[in-house]
Amino acid sequence: MQIIKSGVIVASFTLISRIFGYIRDILMASYLGLHFDAFAVAFRLPNTFRTLFAEGAFSAAFVPMFSAKLAPNNKEDAFTFASQIFSLLFIILLLFIGAMMLFMPNIISILAPGFIKDQEKFLLTISLAYFTTPYLFFISLASLYTGVMNSCGKFAVAAALPIILNLVMILAIIFLTPLSVTPSHALSYGVFIAGISQFATICYAVHRADIHIGFTKIVITDDLKMMFRNMLPVIIGSGVVQINLAVGTIIASFIDGAASILYMADRLNQFPLAIIGTALGTVLLPALSKQLKENKLKEAMATQGKALELALFFALPCAFALGVISDTLISFLFERGNFNAQDSFKVANALSALAVGLPAFIMIKIFTPRYFAQYDTTTPVKISAVCIVANIILSIALSQVYSYVGIAMATSISAWINVSLLYYFQYKRKIFIIEKKSLIYIGKVFCSCLLMIIALILFERIDFTISSAIYNFIIFVSEILFGSVVYLSSSYFLKTLNFNFRKV
């Protein structure tokens, strides 16, 4: 029962963050115009490393070890271990980010080689990246404290941190734009300020929770060696989605406007991914680590099975809905200012392609923690290597035929390859097997989704002749509510609304 309570806490704060995030994206689409491509790449740089290193690799390697030390109620040993990591991480980050700042032009030429032919866009991207890159330093240190708080069962503050990022960026684009060279510069300043604000907030929360972690003398212990030894393969293993998106960014840089199109589509696709996948993944890793530490293998399998059911209950209707109403959604959210109907059409097509892979993106968050909880980083990294190669080949091939949509299609296909292989090896080793009752449950969810799709398609065919901002808002909300009511009603009759974690 605790896992679903913790998941609701994380999901609730993530939902609030995403709402502010969309307000931020609406302002970005309206203000940035031709500068959107440059900012999308500059912001992608710290975000990619943050996901691969801070949130992905660090959490996957650190949380199981820290949780294991907390299990016998040995807080002092656990906090000493965390302080060692903090001190070493601080130095590594300073050196790493210093090197990035020094070689920024080279990095941007690798991340967006297509920009080189447009020197104005290339130089603007470099200028913005100088301000967005330091964000990685603050959010990486904050991620350590986040892992500690999550392991201690305190999920709220850590889950609320993204809200700060979105709020600061909203304020930056509104109030700093008149004082900046371009609106994109104002946003890059906002990213830098947000990093400091997020780190300060989590530091205060850790202090209030009476958790004593900070600078200490660095002693290279066996635990420290294991921690960083595990991190390297996990960087690839847990960050395959971001690596694939980075590959997409590189290829997209050769297609005019594609970087911003894929950025907007990915932002919308990330909404359910963050609320469902990240929430469940965040609470699942500590729970599985604890159960496996206590040798409760059946309980661990049951926990993962219930998490999978819960994830698909929300992921499948979101994927189908994004595919059906992508045009309406994009038009309603972003079509204003410098963002026109043609832009809406392009983003909607990319979003539909990404939505195909949404359930896979979320299931990766369910299957991966089991490997990390058992300190198995080899299997995920091998699987990820296969998926990255597949994504590169597919992105190049499909982009030749379908342009930017082909890049999104390749990302979705590689995600399904990834999750299929993750499950295959768990099934082969008999550490997780989807039971017959879970398959029946998933089948019922599919039936509910089909009814919802029919309802949404019928709603889309209604000709609403009146056009105004308020009227469009009412129509859009009505469509969402109509689809939701159909899905939840059919789920009620098919008895898929029951999530019983009490025996887990």
Summary of the structure (lengths in Angstrom):
residues: 504
radius of gyration: 22.3
end to end distance: 7.1
largest distance: 71.0
contacts: 1802
relative contact order: 0.12
helix: 84%
strand: 0%
